[in-house]
Amino acid sequence: MKIKITLITFCFIIATGFTFAQKKDEQKSIISPKVQINKYHQIDELEKLPKGELLHLYTERIQALTNAIPYLALATKPGATMTTLGIPSTNENIKALENQIENTDDYVENTLEFEKVILPYSDTKNLMRAIIFYEDIMKSLNTYDDLY
């Protein structure tokens, strides 16, 4: 009986160790997956939408651009990691990327909070123009690699 309890305890400790063992972190993408835009719009489509939906589209595009534009010299699409770009995975580089991702997330969060308060006062036509403009920029990222 004592052997069974000891064996069960030992197995439990081993199982717990495997559960909490450190796993090698999956490399983070240079460009956040938040960059994806599911649909691009025409002005006539936007004219049919209520202002609340336009505000959502606007903030979604701001978030996508903020997560993509600073990294154009490295990549134009989500999924590129330091390894795929040939950047050494040193502790310094990993820490720099983690800090940048955190800073970008904080900036986007603060910007979105500001926009929730201020954007409802924006002119609907200006909002639609801005959405189209931001979408044109996002479309151009798809052809960015073909420039030279």
C-alpha positions in Angstrom: 0.0 0.0 0.0 2.8 2.4 0.9 4.5 1.6 -2.4 1.4 2.5 -4.3 1.0 5.8 -2.6 4.7 6.6 -3.2 4.4 5.5 -6.9 1.3 7.6 -7.4 2.9 10.6 -5.7 6.0 10.2 -7.9 3.9 10.0 -11.1 2.0 13.1 -10.0 5.2 15.0 -9.4 6.6 14.0 -12.8 3.3 14.9 -14.6 3.2 18.3 -12.9 6.8 18.9 -13.9 6.0 18.2 -17.5 3.0 20.5 -17.3 4.9 23.4 -16.0 8.2 22.8 -17.8 9.3 25.8 -19.8 8.4 25.6 -23.4 10.5 27.3 -26.0 8.7 30.4 -26.9 7.4 30.6 -30.4 9.0 33.5 -32.2 6.9 36.6 -32.5 6.0 38.1 -35.8 7.6 41.4 -36.6 4.3 42.6 -38.0 1.3 41.8 -35.9 -1.5 39.6 -37.2 -3.8 42.5 -36.4 -2.8 44.0 -39.7 -5.3 42.0 -41.8 -8.2 43.9 -43.3 -11.0 41.6 -44.4 -12.7 43.9 -46.8 -11.9 47.0 -48.8 -14.7 49.4 -49.5 -15.9 51.8 -52.2 -17.3 55.2 -51.2 -20.9 54.2 -52.2 -20.7 51.2 -49.8 -19.5 53.5 -47.0 -22.3 56.0 -47.6 -24.9 53.3 -46.7 -23.2 52.5 -43.4 -24.2 54.1 -40.1 -21.6 56.3 -38.4 -21.0 53.8 -35.7 -19.9 51.2 -38.3 -17.7 53.8 -40.0 -16.0 54.6 -36.6 -15.3 50.9 -36.2 -13.8 50.6 -39.7 -11.7 53.7 -39.2 -10.2 52.5 -35.9 -9.6 49.1 -37.4 -7.6 50.6 -40.2 -5.6 52.8 -37.8 -4.7 49.7 -35.8 -3.6 47.9 -38.9 -1.5 50.7 -40.2 0.1 51.4 -36.9 1.2 47.7 -36.7 2.6 47.7 -40.3 4.1 51.0 -41.4 7.1 51.2 -39.0 8.3 47.8 -40.3 8.2 48.3 -44.1 12.0 48.1 -44.4 11.8 44.6 -42.8 8.5 43.1 -44.1 5.1 44.0 -45.5 3.0 41.1 -44.3 2.3 39.4 -41.0 4.2 36.3 -40.2 7.8 37.4 -40.8 10.0 36.6 -37.7 13.5 37.5 -36.9 14.6 34.1 -38.1 12.8 34.3 -41.4 14.4 37.7 -42.0 17.9 36.6 -41.0 18.1 38.7 -37.9 20.1 36.9 -35.1 17.9 35.7 -32.3 20.1 37.2 -29.6 18.7 38.1 -26.2 19.2 41.8 -27.0 17.2 41.5 -30.3 14.5 39.4 -28.7 14.1 41.9 -25.9 14.1 44.9 -28.4 11.3 43.2 -30.4 9.3 42.4 -27.3 9.6 46.0 -26.0 8.6 47.3 -29.4 5.5 45.0 -29.6 4.5 46.1 -26.1 5.0 49.8 -26.9 3.1 49.5 -30.1 0.2 47.8 -28.3 0.2 50.5 -25.6 0.2 53.2 -28.3 -2.7 51.6 -30.2 -4.7 51.1 -27.0 -4.2 54.7 -26.0 -5.0 56.0 -29.5 -8.2 53.9 -29.7 -9.3 55.2 -26.2 -8.8 58.8 -27.5 -10.7 58.1 -30.7 -13.6 56.5 -28.9 -14.1 59.9 -27.2 -13.3 62.3 -30.0 -14.2 60.6 -33.3 -17.9 60.6 -32.8 -17.7 64.4 -33.4 -16.0 63.9 -36.8 -17.7 64.8 -40.0 -19.1 61.6 -41.7 -17.7 62.5 -45.1 -14.2 63.1 -43.7 -14.5 59.7 -41.9 -15.4 58.0 -45.2 -12.5 59.7 -47.0 -10.1 58.7 -44.3 -11.2 55.0 -44.5 -10.8 55.0 -48.3 -7.3 56.6 -47.9 -6.2 54.2 -45.3 -7.5 51.2 -47.3 -5.6 52.5 -50.4 -2.4 52.6 -48.2 -3.1 49.0 -47.1 -3.7 47.9 -50.7 -0.4 49.5 -51.7 1.4 47.3 -49.2 0.5 44.3 -51.3 2.5 45.8 -54.2 5.2 47.3 -52.1 7.7 44.5 -52.9 7.2 45.1 -56.7 8.4 48.7 -56.6 12.0 48.0 -57.5 
